[in-house]
Amino acid sequence: MTAKPPDDNDMPAEIDFSGAARGKFYRQDAKLNLPVYLDAEVQAHLTAIAAKKGVPVSELANELLKKEIAIIEAAEP
C-alpha cells in the first residue's frame, strides 16, 4: 500500500482553539538573535579571513562591526 500524497485539502475547514492558552510560550526576558544576511561576496571574503584566523565568521563579523561602530561614534559631534 502506498501513502497518499498530501494535498491542500488536508487542513480542516475550522480548527477548534477553545482549549488554547494565549501566550503559553511568551517569555518577556527572552533574547532573540536576529539573522543577518550578507552579500555573497562579503560572506566569501569574511569566510576566508575567518578561516585564516581560525575563528567563526560571526565572531569576525562582530569584531569588525564593533570597530566600525567605534569609528562612527568617534566621528560624531
RAWOTA-V433511 format. One record per residue. N is the residue number from 1. PSI is psi in whole degrees, 0 to 359 (* if undefined). D_FIRST is the distance of its C-alpha to the first C-alpha in Angstrom with 2 decimals. Layout:
BEGIN
n: <N | N>
psi: <PSI | PSI>
d_first: <D_FIRST | D_FIRST>
END
This chain:
BEGIN
n: <1 | 2 | 3 | 4 | 5 | 6 | 7 | 8 | 9 | 10 | 11 | 12 | 13 | 14 | 15 | 16 | 17 | 18 | 19 | 20 | 21 | 22 | 23 | 24 | 25 | 26 | 27 | 28 | 29 | 30 | 31 | 32 | 33 | 34 | 35 | 36 | 37 | 38 | 39 | 40 | 41 | 42 | 43 | 44 | 45 | 46 | 47 | 48 | 49 | 50 | 51 | 52 | 53 | 54 | 55 | 56 | 57 | 58 | 59 | 60 | 61 | 62 | 63 | 64 | 65 | 66 | 67 | 68 | 69 | 70 | 71 | 72 | 73 | 74 | 75 | 76 | 77>
psi: <129 | 149 | 143 | 129 | 144 | 148 | 177 | 347 | 8 | 343 | 132 | 152 | 324 | 144 | 134 | 110 | 17 | 334 | 7 | 156 | 118 | 133 | 20 | 322 | 6 | 132 | 114 | 323 | 11 | 137 | 130 | 136 | 113 | 139 | 143 | 127 | 122 | 151 | 150 | 318 | 317 | 315 | 317 | 317 | 312 | 323 | 318 | 316 | 316 | 320 | 318 | 322 | 343 | 33 | 159 | 151 | 320 | 322 | 315 | 314 | 317 | 319 | 312 | 318 | 321 | 320 | 318 | 319 | 317 | 320 | 315 | 315 | 325 | 331 | 345 | 142 | *>
d_first: <0.00 | 3.81 | 6.69 | 9.23 | 12.37 | 15.38 | 18.13 | 21.70 | 21.17 | 19.38 | 22.94 | 24.68 | 27.83 | 29.98 | 29.81 | 32.02 | 34.31 | 36.70 | 36.04 | 36.34 | 39.33 | 41.17 | 42.07 | 40.13 | 39.73 | 42.98 | 45.50 | 48.90 | 49.87 | 46.65 | 47.39 | 45.05 | 45.10 | 44.74 | 43.11 | 45.57 | 44.46 | 46.78 | 47.44 | 45.90 | 49.42 | 50.55 | 47.50 | 47.94 | 51.64 | 51.18 | 48.45 | 50.88 | 53.73 | 51.67 | 50.54 | 54.20 | 55.23 | 52.35 | 51.38 | 48.30 | 48.36 | 48.44 | 51.53 | 53.27 | 52.47 | 53.83 | 56.93 | 57.61 | 57.05 | 59.38 | 62.05 | 61.63 | 61.93 | 65.11 | 66.58 | 65.83 | 67.34 | 70.41 | 71.02 | 70.84 | 74.24>
END
